[in-house]
Each structure stands twice: as structure tokens, then as C-alpha cells.
Amino acid sequence: MIRLHGYYRSSTSYRLRIALELKGLEYECVPVNLLKSEQKGKDFTNRNPFGTVPLLEVDGKNYVQSMAQIEWLDEAYAERALLPSDIQDRYVARELAYAIATELHAPLNLPVLKYLANEYGKSQDEIGVWYRHWLARTLDPIEARLAQLGTGDLLFDRPGFFEVCLLPQVYNARRFGFDFGDKPHITRIESACLALPEFQRAHPDNQPDNPERT
Ligand SMILES: N[C@@H](CCC(=O)N[C@@H](CS)C(=O)NCC(=O)O)C(=O)O
């Protein structure tokens, strides 16, 4: 039994939903409301001392930290691999996915944005400028790398490790009004992925804890 404790709009929870969908694994979503700080409650932090989503529960064991979870899932369930079999391709998938996970996610996370507002009195407009600045710093070189690699509709022949990380970040970027006008490779991959049922089922719009859906 696989349970994913997450929040519909959390990009790391969205990563896990895409990974589980692409691997064809059955899972149950357990909502954790970040706006009510449920991730900081004792019940939750006893299982995940980082106090962040997603928390992946498999056969009674807890797994935390999205990139480790995704790599673990890919090793534990070898079918429909997310990482390519060729070592060079695997390197490229990791290079681009970890650029998003390590450089981009941290300065854009909810506690950072709250800190800017509460400790430094920054307005929503100023926070938007911050958000788009950090997005461009990593999405610009990712776009350049995709051009260099001659990428088509997807990084490789089917969606995997990179697309799992890219789509949630693009979703967030669009919420914050990021201009993708000069990013044809990223937007082509986005369109190709959003056309697939796995990505549609994983999308924040289709999660039961999305208040706009219920
Ligand atoms: N490095 C962690 C980051 C997890 C993370 O920051 N999750 C966010 C949602 S995308 C969260 O739980 N934020 C609430 C908080 O930090 O209090 C991972 O990849 O799992």
C-alpha cells in the first residue's frame, strides 16, 4: 500500500504524483494542509522531522525528501523506469532535474516567501519580482541546455526524471506570471506532458484537496 501525504499545490508533492503515475503505481493521497501548518504538527513531524511534504508511506515505512523518494521508487519498482538506462542520458536527466530541485526550489518555498513578507515587510508585488528573478536564474540555462541537446517534445523518448521536476516548477512559475516567451523548448515539453493522462491525473487542478475543485 502506497500513501502520499501531500498538498495539491506543493511542487514537491506534484513531483511525486507524476512519478507514481508514470510508474503506473496505485497510491492514495492523504491531504496535509500547508496553509494550516499541518506539516508542523507533532503527528506529522514524528514521521518526518523535516516538517515538509511530501511524505511517502510504503508498507508502513516512511520516506521523506522528494528526490530521494523518486530515486528510491525507481529502484524499488524497476518497471517503467524514470531514469534512462544509458549512463550519459541518466547523467543529463539528473543534471537538469537536480538544477531545479537544488537551485530553484529552495528560494521559492512557502516559508521563504512568508519570511520576506513577515520579517522584511515585502509586498506581494515585490515577492513576485523575487520569485521571477530566481526562476530565470535557473530556467534560462535549462532552456539553453535543451537547445544545445537538440531536445524535441520530451528530453528523451518518454517522460521521466526531468519532466517529473520540470512540470511542477513551470506550473508554479505560471502562477507567479513568469514570461515563457523565450522558452520554446520548455513550453514544448510542458505541452507534450500536459497532453498525457498521467500528468493530467497528477495535476493540482485535479486533486481532491484543491478548494477550487470541491
Ligand atoms: N527538499 C524537500 C523540500 C520539501 C518542501 O519544501 N516542501 C514544501 C512544499 S513544496 C513544504 O512542505 N513547505 C512547507 C514548509 O516548509 O513548512 C523535498 O524535496 O522534499
The ligand as an ORCA input file, in Angstrom:
! r2SCAN-3c Opt
* xyz 0 1
  N      13.811     19.304     -0.079
  C      12.456     18.944      0.241
  C      11.610     20.183      0.194
  C      10.192     19.889      0.608
  C       9.405     21.165      0.737
  O       9.976     22.242      0.936
  N       8.073     21.051      0.631
  C       7.255     22.219      0.744
  C       6.103     22.154     -0.228
  S       6.639     22.213     -1.895
  C       6.720     22.318      2.154
  O       6.364     21.333      2.769
  N       6.660     23.562      2.632
  C       6.111     23.856      3.913
  C       7.153     24.157      4.936
  O       8.359     24.113      4.641
  O       6.739     24.469      6.072
  C      11.921     17.883     -0.736
  O      12.375     17.881     -1.878
  O      11.077     17.068     -0.337
*
